[in-house]
């Protein structure tokens, strides 16, 4: 068992527009310190999403750093909608990685629609970073 070394959390209720089929930054975790030479990091992302017209699926991602260009952590799995396009649903993503010789870590929760004919909206979201 690993002891919890640090935790960082951020939430928002500010709407974020997901432009048609472009990967969109939903929320940035901010920096979380990693007080040991080697740390196992677990990242939990959650969001409520209203899909755009004609959307068939969503791809949530966790990326290292602030934005959509950071290194992908875990997989980018396309998930079919649970409800009709234009409706609101919630999603979660949990990934982990081992980091060595870092003073801090930071992550971004991103969202991408599939086959969207209109923008979607991230209504609220949260990211929790557990450092073990």
Secondary structure, 3 states (H helix, E strand, C coil): CCCCCEEEEEEECCCEEECCCCCEEEEECCCEECCCCEEEEEEEEEEEEECCCCCCEEEEEEEECCCCCCCEECCCCEEECCCCCCCEEEEEEEEEEEEECCCEECEEEEEEEECCCCCEEEEEEEEEEEEC
